[in-house]
Amino acid sequence: MLQLRTRREIIAALRQRRIHLKKSLGQNLLIDHNLLELIVREAGVDRGDAVLEVGAGSGLLTRHLAGMAGHVIAVEIDPQLVPLFHEHTSGLDNIDLLQCDVLASKSKLNPAVVAAMEKAMRLPGIQRLKCVANLPYSVSTIVIPLLLEGPLPVELMVFTVQKEVCDRLAAGPGTKDYGSLSVIVQAHASVDAVRVLGPKVFLPEPQVDSAIVRITPNDDIMRGISDYAAFAEVARGLFLHRRKKAIGSLELLERFRGSRERLAAAFRAAGVDESARADQLSVQQIVRLANAITAENL
């Protein structure tokens, strides 16, 4: 088995294989094994878990996950990293590597990834599905909502992401980071920032701080949404023009053009001030507004 314990060993392995990590793919390997162990602990991974890892890279986190999980589905888009991954994870028989893009499009997970997750859930002894990864910066804001919106019963997610993304995921009303990503994710789950990570624990070193974030799905808010597609459209539409009043921002969407009076009626029915800006509205208020808009058949 190839040893990748230190920065020097990892750099040497990449150079020997002429592997050049790509900024375009958000490739920043988390190389601190104490932090990799922390991530696995924060996810509470055990033998009853099937774990999806997006952006497996050289398999650094994968080895830690495989040592605790029942099964790991590792996804890596870059074919140049696949031989190194196999060398580093040799001898472990509870890993499936998918060399593919986790996304079929910006609005859909790759069906091959979903199928692999479904298959893993049927393995003997597997009771839960978790997602644990050093998420590539380039896809984090797309992958997280899609995993939450998908049909699979993900129990917990623990990711490293850009600190800016973590701030957006956890932001509340009235803050500069609060937006549609905050609303959509928090409608599905609670979000906790675990720890900020400086650039030096990554290879190559990014120019920004990162953070470990824990996302715990629950149905508390989702049960109150009458039409999820309408809710997601309203949540995104509200923040397209942050400086406008909420009703004015929605009125610019094709769906609501020419419907000012009916939109105003929906705001009144939801008990939401139509003169407020989107970033002043709580997740619960946006849910009520979307439900009222659905009731108005807009």
Stockholm file with secondary structure:
# STOCKHOLM 1.0

chainA/1-298         MLQLRTRREIIAALRQRRIHLKKSLGQNLLIDHNLLELIVREAGVDRGDAVLEVGAGSGLLTRHLAGMAGHVIAVEIDPQLVPLFHEHTSGLDNIDLLQCDVLASKSKLNPAVVAAMEKAMRLPGIQRLKCVANLPYSVSTIVIPLLLEGPLPVELMVFTVQKEVCDRLAAGPGTKDYGSLSVIVQAHASVDAVRVLGPKVFLPEPQVDSAIVRITPNDDIMRGISDYAAFAEVARGLFLHRRKKAIGSLELLERFRGSRERLAAAFRAAGVDESARADQLSVQQIVRLANAITAENL
#=GR chainA/1-298 SS CCCCCSHHHHHHHHHHTTCCCCGGGTCCEECCHHHHHHHHHHTTCCTTEEEEEECCTTSHHHHHHHTTSSEEEEEECCGGGHHHHHHHTTTCCSEEEEESCSEEETTEECHHHHHHHHHHHTSTTCCEEEEEEECCTTTHHHHHHHHHHSSSCEEEEEEEEEHHHHHHHHCCTTSTTCSHHHHHHHHHEEEEEEEEECGGGEESCCSSCEEEEEEEECSTTGGGCSCHHHHHHHHHHHTTTTTSBHHHHHHTSGGGTTCHHHHHHHHHHHTCCTTSBGGGSCHHHHHHHHHHHHHTTC
#=GC SS_cons         CCCCCSHHHHHHHHHHTTCCCCGGGTCCEECCHHHHHHHHHHTTCCTTEEEEEECCTTSHHHHHHHTTSSEEEEEECCGGGHHHHHHHTTTCCSEEEEESCSEEETTEECHHHHHHHHHHHTSTTCCEEEEEEECCTTTHHHHHHHHHHSSSCEEEEEEEEEHHHHHHHHCCTTSTTCSHHHHHHHHHEEEEEEEEECGGGEESCCSSCEEEEEEEECSTTGGGCSCHHHHHHHHHHHTTTTTSBHHHHHHTSGGGTTCHHHHHHHHHHHTCCTTSBGGGSCHHHHHHHHHHHHHTTC
//
